[in-house]
């Protein structure tokens, strides 16, 4: 069950990252294009809190708890845990993708 929970956590984590990044992009685009939904109080509040969480983690030099939890689950299943942050691990895989394998 550990690999399944780790994969579910990975999907949730990726969705959180996408919400923070694309939420910002869509907010800026929405302001420029006058989309009314970008002014929604709950969307803006939740997005701001998500950004604040990421900033606080960076400020205090902390690994995201989702990364630690997923890494622990993968290690418990006999897999290889992350050797750093979630973003660093996935960006390295995207940027330095091994097409030979």
Secondary structure, DSSP 8 states (H G I E B T S, - for coil): -HHHHHHHHHHHHHHHHHHHHHHHHHHHHHHHHT-GGGG-HHHHHHHHHHHHHHHHHHHTT---HHHHHHHHHHHHTT----SS-HHHHHHHHHHT--TT-
